[in-house]
Structure formats: C-alpha cells, structure tokens
Amino acid sequence: MEKHNITEFDIYGREPILAMMPDRSLICTFLTGGAIEPENANCVEVTRSFDGGATWTPREILFDHPTNGVWCTDIFTGGEHPMAAVHLYNSTSQYRELQTLCSFTTDSGRTWSKPTSMRGTVNNCSLRQGFVLSNGDFLIPLYWQEATDNFDKSFCQPNPSPSGWLFRSGIGISSDRGATWQRFGYFAADTQLWEPNAVEVEPGHVILCFRSQTGYLFRTESFDYGRTWSELERTDIPNSDSKFHLFKLRGKILLIGNTVTAGRTGLAIRISDDGKSFTKLIDIEPAEERWFYPHACADEEKEILYIAYENAKQHRLVKYSFAELGLA
C-alpha cells in the first residue's frame, strides 16, 4: 500500500474525480471556486500525475463559466475517447436548474473539448460513475430533483430540502457507443435517493445502490441490462448519507465508502461475491478520522487499484496492489 497527497485547498475543494488516461497517466478533477457549493463561482480544477500518483502537477482551471457554477462528477473511459461529465448550474436555485454536458479529450487529458449537451434524454440530472456493460452498452447512473408539494414556493429552498424538491434516481444507457442516450428506471422513496452507483455482477445482472438519509444504502437490481428493475429496498449496509463507490475487480465487488450510519468516519473497502453481502476488507484511514467521497480506478496491467478521497481540505490517493486485496 502506498499513500500520497494529491493537493490541499486553502478555502474550498471537494469531490476528487480520478481516472486513468490512455497514456496511463492519472487525472484528478475537483469542485472548487468560492467558499461553498453551490456558488456561481464554482469551477472545475484539474491536476495530473505521470508517476503513478506519487507527484502531481499544479492545479489549473479545466472548466469554468462567466455566470454559472460548473461541476464534474465522472470521467468515463469506456468509449473511444475519455468523456468528462460536466454540469452547469444556477446556484441561486441550488442544483434545480441544471444542464448536463460532456467534454472529450483526444490527447490523454492535456486538452478537452468545449462542453456540449448529451444527445438524447439525459439532461437536467447529475451523472455518476459509468461503465461498459457486458453487451457493449454504456451505463451511467443519474439523479435529479423533483418538485412535489411546493409549486408555489421558491426554487431557492435549502439543498436538500426537507420537503418538496426530493432527489430521484435512474440510469442512462447508450447502445451506440455514446452517440445518443436514453433514461431507464425511476426510483423514489420517502427520503433522498441520490449519488447512485451501479455494478454488473454477471452478464445482464446489474445492481444499483443509492445514498439516502436513513443511515443505510437503498438497492434495486436488473436482469435485462438495466431496462427493467426490481422493487426498491433498503439494505442493511451502513452509509452515512455520503458518496460511496461500487467497483468490480477480478470478479469481486468492492464497496468503497464510510462504514457508519452517521458522520463521515470509517472510510474502508468492503468486498462481496454477489454485490449484496459485504465484509470489511481494509480500513483506508483510521476508523475515527473523517475522510469521505472516494473515487476509484484500476490499472489492470500493473494490477493496482487507485482511490482518491478527501476531507474538504486535503485530497489523498491510496494505492493497493491486487495481491493486497486478495485479487491477484
């Protein structure tokens, strides 16, 4: 195991998004700009590593906008060229006026195209970690906010609002290598369901999990490559209403996130054969320390799993060999 510092923010820096580029360099983006989020001053900064995460280039602005906030939530590497999921929002209405855009790089992250809308029905939503299904389709979990009982109220309620404006979730699927996208699934509960993550356990069998405010993950599953889904259920997997990461590696399902029902401590890796029953594998940081918002990628050739995470100021990278995870 190796651990390295990626960067540190003086004021505000959140949600590292980590990916490996075609030239095998690592890239990591951050939500920063302003003192909080959402603010219209929010922008996306980026840093890169050419030595496996030991050192990182100085941060620089990757995406910003003259009037609106910008946010990156995923870098999808399953297509012809890596794709950044870029979101443009009006912070005065929280994330309720949201444009879903994408940007591509053809030179391993050195330059990126101007963000443009995704073709199809994927808009006004936040995208999460995407992957390629065994049938070749692209799948990206997504979520958005809906007005429920507050038609006559302001868009500018606190986020997340205790009533009205609840988070709902679904998925986006592309059957033409990302040229066009369609939405499938609709998942709602008497709690926020957001920041979903998915994994294909076996061909066609996809498990989709959701962050909630109940102290536990919610789950649904599909047996037809994400077209139809089972009834939503609350699991017994602890989650402190914080981002988690599902990741399939060498036939095992890894769940990376906080292992507690409240607070953002206990950042660890859990492991499963079926994506349902998980056991703790490794504590990433001491259980009592607050670290959160993990994002992972793997180097299959060198058999290394990389995980980026943060505490709102410091951003770190940890490297585990597949052998350390029992996956060699």
N, C-alpha and C positions, 0 to 999 in steps of 0.2 A: 504494500500500500504506500502510495505517495500522496502528499497533501501540499498544495501550493496556493498562494494568494493570487487572485486574478486582478482585483482592483479594490479601491476603497473610495467612498464618496464622502465629501465634507458635509453636504446638505441632504440630498435625497437620491437614492439609487436603488431600484428594485428589479426583481424578476429576471435573473440571467437566463438567456436562451442560448443553449450550447449546441453546436453541430460540427461535424467533420466534413470538410470540403473535399472535392475530387482530388486535389493535390495533397491530401492527408493533413493539411493544416487544420487547426481548430479555430472556430469563430465564436464569439460570445457577444450578445447584444444585451442592453439594459434599458429600462424605462427610467428616465431622469429628466432634468429641467424643471425648475420651480421647486417649491418646498414640500409639496404633497402631490398626490394624484387622486382624481383627475384635475389637471390645470391645463389651460390652453397653451402654456409654456412648455408642456411636456414634449420631449423629443426622444429619439432612439439613438443611443451611442453604441459604438462597437469597438472591440479590441480583438486581436488575433494572436495566435501562438504558433510558432514553427518548430517547437522543440517538445511537443507532447504536453504542453501546459505548464512547463517549468517557468517560462517567462512570457510576458505579454506586451504587445505594442501599446503606446499611449492611446487612451481613448480618443475617439473623434466622432463627430455627429454623422450618423448614417442617414436618418430620415427626420426632417422637421418640416413645419408648415408655418406660414406667416400669421395665421389667425386661429388655428385649431391644434389640439393636442394630438400626438402621434404615439403609437404603441405597437410593439412587435411581440407576438405570442408564440410563434413557431418558425423554425426554418426546416422546411420539408425537403428531404434529399432523395426521395424515391423516384423523381422524374428525370427528364433529360438534363435539366439544369436545376440547381438548388433554388427553392422558392421561399421567400420571406412572407409570412402573413402579417400585413401591415394594416393598422386600424386608425382611422381618422375620426375624432370625436369633438363635440362641443361640450366643454367641461361644465358650462353653466347648467346643463341638463344631465350631469353625470355622464353615463355611457348610453343614454337613451336615444341620442341622435348620433348614429354610428355608421360609418361606411367601411365595408370590408374590402380590402385591396390586396394586391400581391405584387411582388417585385422579384426579378430574377437576376442571377449572376451567371456569366459565362466564363469567368476567369477566377474561379475558386474564392470569391468574396472580395476581390480587390475593388471591383466596381459593381454597382447594382442599377437596374433599370428604374425609371420613374414609376412609382406605384400606380396601378390601374385596377379597375373593378374586375372581380372574378366573374366569368361568364356563366350565367345560369341563375339559380335561385338562392345562392349563398351570398347574402348581403344583410346588413344591419345585425350582425352577430359577431361574436368573438370566436376565433378558431383556436384549437388546441393541438396536441401532438398528433400529426398524421403519420400514416404508414401505408405500405402496399399490401393488399390482401393477396392470398394465395392464388386467386383467379386473375390477378393483374389489375383489379380496380384499385383506385386510391380512396382511402377513407380518412376523413378528418372530423373528430368530434367538435361540436359547436354549441354555443349557448347565447341567449339573448334575454332581454327584459320585456315583460308584457304588462300593459295596463289592465287592472282587474276591477277594482271598485273606486277608481279615482279619476274618472273622466273630467270632473270639474276642478281637479287640483293641479298644482304646478308640476311640470316636469322636473323641478329642481328640489324634490324631496331628498333627504339623505340617502346615501347608497351603501348597502342595500336598504331599501325602505322596509319598515316593519309591516306595512300593508300596501296593497297595490304593487305595481312595479316588481313583481316577483321574477326571479330567474327561472327560465325554462331551458331545456336542452334537447338536442337531436344530433344528427350526423350529416355530413356532406359526403357524397360519393361521386367520383368521376370514373366513367367507364371508357373514356377516350384519352387517357394519359394526361388529364388535367386541362384539356381544352374547354370542357364545359362541366358544370356541377349541378347536382340535384340534392334536395334535402329529403331525408327519411327519418322517421321516428318523431315522437312528440312526448316528452317526459316532464310531468308536473306533479308537485306534491304540496302539502301544507308547510313547506319550508323552501328555502332557496335550494335549487339544484343547479350547480354551476361548475365551471372548470372541469368538465368531464374528460376522462381518459379511457382509451379502449385498447384491447389486445385480442388477436386471433389465437385462440387456444389450439384449434385444429382446423383444417380446411372448412371454411364456411361458418364455423362456430366462433362468434365474436362476443366478448364480454365488455360491457360499457359500465363504468363506475362514475359516481358523481360526488363531489364535495357537497356537504349540507351543514345546516346549523344544529343538527341533532346530536353531534358528537360521534357520528358513525357515517360510513360511506353508504350510499344507495347503489343498487345494481340492477341491470337488466341484461338479457342476452339474446342473441340472434343465431339462428341456424341456417340462414339463407344469405350470407354475406352482407348482412346489415339492412336488408329490405324490410323485414318484419321483426318484432321484438316481443319478449315475454313481459308479463306484468311486472311493474316496478316493485322492488322490495328493499327494505332497509336491512343492511348486513350487520354482523357483529364485529366488523373491522373498525377499530377506533380511527377517528380522523377529527382533528381539532379545528374544523372549518378552515382548512388551509389547502394549498395546492399539493397534489401528490402526483406521482409519475408511475404508470404501468409500462413495463418493458419486457419483451420476450427475448430470451437469450438461451441458445442451445437447448431448446425445448422446455425450459423452465420459465415461469412467470415471476418477474421481480416487481415488487411494490415498494417504491421509494417515497418516504414521507414521514410525518410526525406520527408517533405511535401512541398518542394520548388523546383523550376526548375533549380536553380544554387546554388552552395555551398552545404555544408552538415550540415545545421541547420534544426530546426523544426522537430526533431525526435518525432514521435507521433504514436498512434494507430488509424487507421480508421476502420470502420465497414460497412458491407454490407449484404443484404439478397441474392443478386444474383451474387456477385463477379464482378459486373460491375460499379454500382453506390455506391460510398463510401462517408461517412460523418465522420468528425473527432470525435473521442471519447475521447481520453486522450492525453495530452502532456506529454511525458515521461520525458523530460528535458525542461528547459526554451527555448522558441522558438528561441531566438537569439544565443544560445550556440551551438558549433559544437560537435555533437555526432552522430555516424553512425554505420553501419554494424551490425544490430541487428540479433539475432538468438534466437528462442523461443522453449520452450517445455512446456507441461502441465502435471499436476498431477490431473487426473480425480477424484481420490478417495478423495483427500483433497480439490479439486476444486480451484486450484491455477495455474495461468499462470506465468511462469518464462521467463524473457527476459534478455539476455546478450547483451552488446553493448560496444563501445569503442570510444576513440578519438586519437588513435595511441600510446598513453602512458598509460592512465588509462582504466581499464576494470571494468565495473559495472554490477550488477544484480539488477533488479527490480521485485517485486512480486506483482501481483494483484489477489485478490480473484475473483472468477466468479461473485459474487454479485456486486463488484465494476465495473465490465464490463457489468452489466445488463444481465448476462447469467445464474444466479442461478435458 
